[in-house]
Amino acid sequence: MKKIFSILAVILIITAGVLTFKNAEKTEITKADITVVEEEPIDTPLPPLALAPQTVSFEDGTEATLQVADAFNITVASEDLGKARFMTKSPDGRLFVPDMVDYSLSREGRLLIFDDFNETSGTFESQTTYLSGLRGPHNVAFYTDESGQTWLYLTLTEHLVRYPYSPGDTEPSGEGEVIMEFPNEQSEGADGVVWHITRTLLFRGDRMYISVGSGCNVCEEAEDEVRAMIITANPEGGDVEVYAEGIKNAVGMEIVDGQLYATENGTDHLGDDAPNDLLYRIERNEHYGWPYCYEDDGEIIADESIDWERDPVNCGAVPISFVSFEAHSAPLGVTYFEDAHEALEDSFLVALQGSWEPEIGTGYQVVRISPEGDKEVFIDGFQEEDGTRIGRPVHVLQWNEDSLFITDDFNGRMYYLEAAS
């Protein structure tokens, strides 16, 4: 349309010239003589979010009031889910949710299937246990190979296992196949009891991308261990390469237009106000600084609180984050929305699980991130003013154009949000 207006403008100018100079020599105008001015496309900004109080009711008769983007209504879709982690929608349209049960790595974890969703009530009519007796289940992904066989991949603390999958399965239709082993204990010499037991997996084409967190809060890992990095491999677990390293614990990952994004939980030994937690735009073969460097208020800073045994990395070469969050906000799941409601189209939602120590009080939100990295709160109030915790958001999953789910591994709940009519 803009090109048509430009051409019409040129024609009007030419016509005016002919009317004014009737006796001038006739000149033939060709397409080559007409310049069309191309205008740069204008990005449509995301509509600003306005939060409104909404009360949710729980099975035990209690209630809580959350501040929710007013374009959406929130309800409780399910309870008693233990430590519900990263959700996945299966090829046949069912919802798979791992329950880690606890952080002490008991072998009581399970993988649940939710089916027959009732849009009126915002709940599922059926719930099935697909697998039980699991140690640290965190993430599920599906992949269909060249022969047409679909596989369910499940990340556990100690390994990656896959099962043959057929639509409608309520249990594995074949034996599990361990295709990759992970470090299975705290790193040697680590202070405290902190080590990262979750492993996150996603597919892009015929490659897997797997995040393995560090075995400590801050330490120098054994040089031959796959820790504090993102690796890539083929679907059979071979051809393993390090994609990026120096990432303490990239729990959430997302790929948008071929670009990998990952959340990062910072260290806990530098006080209540540092370092920032982060969302990275990950570049291949980069080192993101851990444990030698950290980001604070837009600067990469060398951690001089530790007497390192090896030569630290050059902190000046460490990439700055795409988005930073307050210290101890604990960003976990990151989800990109497309073909979605206008309030979410072409934007991210990041679940901020919240500080491990409730007195710190950061996080406990779901935030929207624009393509330019601008932050706005999408849901607030998972921690009340008196410090009471209503929940700790873990993951966000887009269900359809106008709805999404959020898991909470603190009170074992799953929330459903649907666009307000």
Disulfide bonds with the S-S distance in Angstrom:
Cys216-Cys219 1.95
Cys293-Cys315 2.04
